[in-house]
Amino acid sequence: GESAAGDLIVRNADIWTRIIVGTESQVLVGSSIPGQKMKWKAPRFDVDVLDIDGVQATTTSAPSELLLQSFSVPAGTMQANDAIEVEAVITTGAALNTNGLRIRWNATNYSIHSTSTASDTIYVRFVICNRNSMTSQVIIGHSSEITSSAPTTANDTAGVFTTASENTANALTVGLSFNSSNSSTYTVEYWSVKHIKIT
């Protein structure tokens, strides 16, 4: 049943339990058993690995936008407050000029890294989180050079922060792409896609 205040009341034989849901999804549980106090139970986060790959995948590009790695998030996977987290390690060929490593969320790319003229190993992590709606997301990302013969902190686009309005009731593509000014090789050394949700 439900109380006048909107709390959930559960009866099991002669024991009554009152359940209150807080603003941060925590749950306050109280029982009619004498001497029992009400206790808060924090929400639990579940992480499902949707895709993971440690097999090297090398692609040689012409000067164009090149999709390095992608995964189709199944329709309805991301509910109103769920998130997708992506991690990747990418190595690039030598003699790269003006390039841009980009996050791809469905049909839109978001810049996250610019490489130097030397070969690089780049670590990328980004999160796409629904904002209490299946049609509104915040995207936060970071990249860094793990090794480089000419490391440049200016290449890092730390703290990428933007918004999107894809409908996660549909199947959507998450990925990484390179916008390259010259032909070279790009190798995805590691890639994972995780689904984070409150239970």
ABEGO torsion letter per residue (X at the ends): XBBAAGBBBBBBEABBBBBBBBAAGBBBBBBABBGBBBBBBBBBBBBBBABBBABBBBBBBBBBBBBABBBBBBBGABBAABBBBBBBBBBBBBGBBBBBBBBBBEABBBBABBBBABBBBBBBBBBBBBBGBAABBBBBBBBBBABBABBBAAABBBGBBBBBABBAABBBBBBBBBBBABBBBBBBABBBBBBBBBX
